[in-house]
Amino acid sequence: MPSISSGGDGFYTASLNPVGRVLFDAFIHPKNLGTSFPHPTFLVECDSRIIPEIIKHMKKYLLRSKVNITDVSSLYQIWNVWGNEINNLWWRHQVPNPSATKLHTGTLVLKENIAEIGCRDKRYPNMGLRLVLPVDTKPTLPNSFTELPSKEYIIRRILHGVPEGIHDFPQGEALPLQSNFDYMGGIDFRKGCYIGQELTFRTYHTGITRKRILPVQLYHEGESVPTTLEVDRNSNFLLPPPSSDVIVLNRKGRPVGSIGTSCHNIALALLKLDIIQSNDLVVDNGQGEKLRVKAFIPHWWPKVDEKDTEEKPKETALA
């Protein structure tokens, strides 16, 4: 976990319960401006649907600490920025004399940023920048960037297998490694003494993770099995509710997974890894129709979890 007590970039993390299950995921951002800076003030970015529960959870650990916890969700909004030019947007150096080939020792070099609060979103290698801006403010970007509907961010998350929020992390159910926190940079295995550490470390060091959250494509009975993960923005699926069970067709026994976030014909699903190559996975959409489910392994996962036949998802209409 980076040291952000005196400011800096935010980072991704999660809170666990005593038995090591995920309660909620979050980004923690130092507030790098204001009259109190650099005195520690942090913004916890989380799923807005469970803000009261998160505040209640954090207050349990205040004890006698002089810490104030306030809901400021009405004051800020989150922006995700991605594209080929983002490397020059986060931290830029303002050199006093741009034509100089060499700077003198002790020269003051000013750093400027696209936003005072935010970070590089490292959950997926090309996820982009995550900015926390006042509600009445938009990021100042080059003309090559295009503002897209928020649904495009959800589509992008699903295509690249990036879970987020209570639909992908039902409270107190999934383990951190099942939820890909080790892949997304949400766990620091050098840190000790946190709630849920024992089971997390045991799972990590035994190397046994039987389930993972993966992107899946939904299709109707009788349609050909998808060979590449691709969103169909014209699809008219009646999508399954979050936490709907995924089963293997004509096999008795317990479900092999569950559906998380879904959009158009794609979704995220927590699945057993030994069945993800199956073409007989189905999920009930809640209206009596069983949809077929085809799982895909994200191309950015470590090679140990990839199959030779895996293809990268197609991503379209994104700036």
C-alpha positions as CSV (number, residue, x, y, z in Angstrom):
1,M,0.0,0.0,0.0
2,P,1.5,3.4,-1.0
3,S,2.1,6.0,1.6
4,I,-0.4,8.8,0.9
5,S,-0.5,10.6,4.3
6,S,1.0,13.8,2.7
7,G,-0.7,13.5,-0.6
8,G,-0.1,11.8,-3.9
9,D,-2.0,9.4,-6.2
10,G,-4.9,7.3,-5.0
11,F,-4.9,3.5,-5.1
12,Y,-7.3,0.6,-5.3
13,T,-8.2,-1.6,-2.3
14,A,-11.0,-3.5,-0.5
15,S,-12.4,-4.1,2.9
16,L,-12.8,-7.7,4.1
17,N,-14.8,-9.3,6.9
18,P,-13.1,-11.4,9.7
19,V,-13.3,-14.6,7.6
20,G,-11.6,-13.0,4.6
21,R,-14.6,-12.3,2.4
22,V,-15.0,-9.1,0.3
23,L,-17.3,-6.5,1.8
24,F,-16.7,-3.7,-0.7
25,D,-14.1,-2.4,-3.1
26,A,-12.9,1.2,-3.2
27,F,-10.3,3.7,-4.3
28,I,-8.7,5.8,-1.6
29,H,-7.6,9.2,-2.8
30,P,-5.7,11.8,-0.8
31,K,-7.3,15.3,-1.1
32,N,-4.4,17.1,-2.6
33,L,-5.8,20.6,-2.1
34,G,-7.7,22.8,0.4
35,T,-7.0,24.8,3.5
36,S,-6.1,21.8,5.5
37,F,-3.6,20.3,3.0
38,P,-1.2,18.5,3.6
39,H,-3.0,17.4,6.8
40,P,-4.5,13.9,6.1
41,T,-7.8,14.2,4.3
42,F,-8.9,11.3,2.1
43,L,-11.8,10.5,-0.2
44,V,-13.1,7.0,-0.3
45,E,-14.6,6.3,-3.7
46,C,-17.0,3.4,-3.6
47,D,-20.3,2.1,-4.9
48,S,-22.9,4.9,-4.2
49,R,-25.6,2.3,-3.4
50,I,-23.9,1.3,-0.1
51,I,-22.4,4.5,1.2
52,P,-24.4,4.3,4.5
53,E,-23.2,0.8,5.1
54,I,-19.6,1.7,4.4
55,I,-19.7,4.7,6.7
56,K,-21.2,2.5,9.4
57,H,-18.4,-0.1,8.8
58,M,-15.6,2.5,9.1
59,K,-17.0,4.0,12.2
60,K,-16.7,0.7,14.0
61,Y,-12.9,1.1,14.0
62,L,-12.7,4.8,15.0
63,L,-12.5,4.0,18.7
64,R,-11.1,7.2,20.2
65,S,-9.3,8.4,17.1
66,K,-10.0,12.0,16.2
67,V,-11.4,11.3,12.7
68,N,-14.4,12.7,11.0
69,I,-16.3,10.7,8.4
70,T,-18.6,12.7,6.1
71,D,-20.7,11.8,3.0
72,V,-19.5,14.1,0.3
73,S,-20.9,12.1,-2.7
74,S,-23.0,15.1,-3.7
75,L,-19.9,17.2,-4.2
76,Y,-17.8,15.0,-6.5
77,Q,-18.1,12.9,-9.7
78,I,-15.8,10.3,-11.1
79,W,-14.4,10.4,-14.6
80,N,-12.5,7.6,-16.4
81,V,-10.2,8.7,-19.2
82,W,-8.5,6.3,-21.6
83,G,-6.7,6.5,-24.9
84,N,-3.3,6.6,-26.5
85,E,-2.5,10.1,-25.2
86,I,-3.1,9.6,-21.4
87,N,0.6,9.2,-20.5
88,N,1.1,12.9,-21.1
89,L,-2.0,13.9,-19.1
90,W,-1.4,12.7,-15.6
91,W,1.9,14.3,-14.5
92,R,3.5,16.9,-16.8
93,H,6.7,18.7,-16.0
94,Q,6.9,22.4,-16.6
95,V,10.5,23.3,-17.4
96,P,11.5,26.9,-17.0
97,N,13.3,27.0,-20.3
98,P,11.9,24.3,-22.7
99,S,14.7,24.9,-25.2
100,A,17.4,24.0,-22.6
101,T,19.2,20.8,-23.1
102,K,20.4,20.6,-19.5
103,L,19.0,21.9,-16.2
104,H,21.2,23.4,-13.5
105,T,21.5,21.6,-10.2
106,G,18.7,22.9,-7.9
107,T,16.4,24.0,-10.7
108,L,12.8,24.0,-9.6
109,V,10.6,21.9,-12.0
110,L,6.9,22.4,-11.5
111,K,4.6,19.4,-11.9
112,E,1.1,20.0,-13.2
113,N,-1.7,17.5,-13.3
114,I,-5.0,17.1,-15.2
115,A,-6.7,16.8,-11.8
116,E,-5.7,17.3,-8.2
117,I,-7.5,14.1,-7.0
118,G,-7.2,10.8,-8.8
119,C,-4.8,8.1,-10.0
120,R,-3.8,5.8,-12.7
121,D,-6.4,3.0,-12.7
122,K,-4.1,-0.1,-12.6
123,R,-6.8,-2.7,-12.4
124,Y,-6.3,-3.5,-16.1
125,P,-3.0,-2.4,-17.8
126,N,-4.9,0.1,-20.2
127,M,-7.7,1.1,-17.9
128,G,-6.6,4.7,-18.0
129,L,-6.9,7.6,-15.6
130,R,-9.5,7.9,-12.8
131,L,-10.3,11.5,-11.9
132,V,-12.3,12.9,-9.0
133,L,-13.7,16.3,-9.9
134,P,-16.3,18.6,-8.5
135,V,-19.8,17.9,-9.8
136,D,-19.8,21.1,-12.0
137,T,-16.4,20.4,-13.6
138,K,-15.4,18.4,-16.6
139,P,-11.8,17.4,-17.3
140,T,-9.8,19.6,-19.7
141,L,-8.7,17.2,-22.5
142,P,-7.3,17.5,-26.0
143,N,-9.8,17.6,-28.9
144,S,-8.9,14.0,-29.8
145,F,-10.9,12.8,-26.7
146,T,-14.7,12.2,-26.9
147,E,-17.1,12.2,-24.0
148,L,-19.1,8.9,-24.0
149,P,-22.2,7.7,-22.1
150,S,-21.5,6.1,-18.8
151,K,-22.7,2.8,-20.2
152,E,-19.6,2.6,-22.4
153,Y,-17.4,2.5,-19.2
154,I,-19.5,-0.5,-18.0
155,I,-19.0,-2.2,-21.4
156,R,-15.3,-1.6,-21.3
157,R,-15.1,-3.0,-17.7
158,I,-16.9,-6.2,-18.8
159,L,-14.9,-6.7,-22.0
160,H,-11.6,-6.6,-20.0
161,G,-12.9,-8.5,-17.0
162,V,-12.7,-5.7,-14.4
163,P,-15.3,-6.2,-11.6
164,E,-16.6,-3.3,-9.6
165,G,-19.3,-2.6,-7.0
166,I,-21.9,-4.7,-5.2
167,H,-23.2,-6.5,-8.3
168,D,-19.8,-8.0,-8.9
169,F,-18.8,-8.3,-5.2
170,P,-21.9,-9.3,-3.2
171,Q,-21.1,-8.4,0.4
172,G,-19.5,-11.2,2.4
173,E,-19.5,-13.8,-0.3
174,A,-16.4,-13.9,-2.6
175,L,-12.8,-14.2,-1.6
176,P,-10.3,-11.5,-2.7
177,L,-8.4,-13.9,-5.0
178,Q,-11.6,-15.1,-6.5
179,S,-12.5,-11.5,-7.2
180,N,-9.1,-10.9,-9.0
181,F,-7.8,-8.4,-6.5
182,D,-4.3,-10.0,-6.8
183,Y,-4.4,-9.4,-10.6
184,M,-5.9,-5.9,-10.2
185,G,-3.3,-4.6,-7.7
186,G,-5.8,-4.5,-4.8
187,I,-3.7,-6.6,-2.4
188,D,-0.3,-5.8,-0.9
189,F,1.1,-9.2,0.2
190,R,3.8,-7.5,2.1
191,K,1.4,-5.8,4.5
192,G,0.3,-7.5,7.6
193,C,-2.3,-7.0,10.4
194,Y,-5.5,-6.4,8.6
195,I,-8.9,-8.0,9.0
196,G,-9.2,-11.1,6.8
197,Q,-5.5,-11.4,6.3
198,E,-5.1,-15.0,7.4
199,L,-7.3,-16.6,4.9
200,T,-6.1,-14.3,2.1
201,F,-2.5,-15.2,2.7
202,R,-3.2,-18.9,3.1
203,T,-5.1,-19.0,-0.3
204,Y,-2.3,-17.0,-1.9
205,H,0.6,-19.2,-0.7
206,T,-1.2,-22.5,-1.3
207,G,-1.8,-21.4,-4.9
208,I,-5.3,-22.8,-5.0
209,T,-8.0,-20.5,-6.5
210,R,-10.8,-22.5,-7.8
211,K,-13.0,-19.6,-9.0
212,R,-12.4,-16.3,-10.8
213,I,-14.5,-13.5,-12.1
214,L,-14.4,-13.5,-15.9
215,P,-16.2,-11.8,-18.8
216,V,-18.9,-13.9,-20.5
217,Q,-21.0,-13.6,-23.6
218,L,-24.7,-14.4,-23.5
219,Y,-26.5,-15.9,-26.4
220,H,-29.8,-17.6,-27.2
221,E,-30.4,-21.3,-27.5
222,G,-29.8,-22.5,-31.0
223,E,-27.3,-19.8,-31.8
224,S,-23.7,-20.7,-32.7
225,V,-21.2,-20.6,-29.8
226,P,-19.2,-17.3,-29.8
227,T,-15.5,-17.7,-30.5
228,T,-14.5,-14.1,-29.6
229,L,-15.9,-11.9,-26.9
230,E,-17.8,-9.0,-28.6
231,V,-20.5,-6.7,-27.5
232,D,-23.7,-6.4,-29.6
233,R,-25.1,-2.9,-28.8
234,N,-28.3,-3.8,-30.7
235,S,-29.1,-6.9,-28.7
236,N,-32.5,-7.0,-26.9
237,F,-31.7,-9.5,-24.2
238,L,-33.7,-9.7,-21.0
239,L,-30.7,-9.9,-18.8
240,P,-30.4,-12.1,-15.7
241,P,-30.5,-10.3,-12.4
242,P,-27.2,-10.0,-10.5
243,S,-26.3,-13.1,-8.5
244,S,-28.3,-15.4,-10.8
245,D,-26.9,-18.9,-10.8
246,V,-24.9,-20.3,-13.7
247,I,-25.4,-24.1,-14.1
248,V,-24.1,-26.8,-16.5
249,L,-26.9,-28.0,-18.7
250,N,-28.3,-31.4,-17.8
251,R,-26.0,-31.8,-14.9
252,K,-27.3,-32.2,-11.4
253,G,-25.6,-30.5,-8.4
254,R,-24.8,-27.1,-7.2
255,P,-24.4,-24.1,-9.5
256,V,-20.9,-23.5,-10.9
257,G,-21.0,-19.8,-10.7
258,S,-23.1,-16.6,-10.6
259,I,-23.7,-13.5,-12.8
260,G,-22.6,-10.0,-11.9
261,T,-22.7,-6.8,-13.9
262,S,-24.4,-7.3,-17.3
263,C,-25.0,-5.1,-20.3
264,H,-26.3,-5.8,-23.8
265,N,-25.1,-9.4,-24.5
266,I,-22.1,-9.5,-22.2
267,A,-21.6,-9.9,-18.4
268,L,-19.1,-10.6,-15.7
269,A,-19.5,-13.9,-13.9
270,L,-17.8,-15.7,-11.0
271,L,-17.2,-19.2,-12.3
272,K,-15.3,-22.4,-11.4
273,L,-12.1,-22.5,-13.4
274,D,-12.5,-26.2,-14.3
275,I,-15.6,-25.6,-16.3
276,I,-14.9,-22.3,-18.2
277,Q,-14.2,-24.1,-21.4
278,S,-17.6,-25.7,-21.4
279,N,-20.2,-24.8,-24.0
280,D,-23.1,-26.1,-21.8
281,L,-23.3,-23.2,-19.3
282,V,-26.7,-21.6,-18.9
283,V,-28.3,-18.9,-16.7
284,D,-32.0,-18.2,-16.2
285,N,-32.8,-14.5,-17.1
286,G,-35.6,-14.4,-14.5
287,Q,-38.3,-14.5,-17.2
288,G,-38.2,-18.2,-17.8
289,E,-35.7,-18.2,-20.6
290,K,-32.4,-20.0,-20.2
291,L,-29.5,-18.1,-21.9
292,R,-26.3,-19.8,-22.9
293,V,-23.1,-18.5,-21.3
294,K,-19.7,-18.6,-22.9
295,A,-16.7,-17.6,-20.8
296,F,-13.5,-15.9,-21.9
297,I,-10.2,-15.5,-20.1
298,P,-8.9,-11.9,-20.3
299,H,-5.8,-11.5,-22.4
300,W,-4.0,-9.5,-19.8
301,W,-4.2,-12.2,-17.1
302,P,-0.9,-13.9,-16.1
303,K,0.1,-16.6,-18.6
304,V,-0.4,-19.4,-16.1
305,D,-4.1,-18.9,-16.3
306,E,-4.4,-18.4,-20.1
307,K,-5.2,-21.0,-22.7
308,D,-3.5,-21.2,-26.1
309,T,-6.8,-20.7,-27.9
310,E,-7.7,-17.5,-26.0
311,E,-8.3,-14.5,-28.2
312,K,-8.4,-10.8,-27.1
313,P,-11.9,-9.2,-26.9
314,K,-12.9,-6.7,-29.5
315,E,-13.3,-3.2,-28.3
316,T,-15.2,-0.7,-30.5
317,A,-16.5,2.9,-30.4
318,L,-14.2,3.9,-27.5
319,A,-12.1,7.0,-27.5
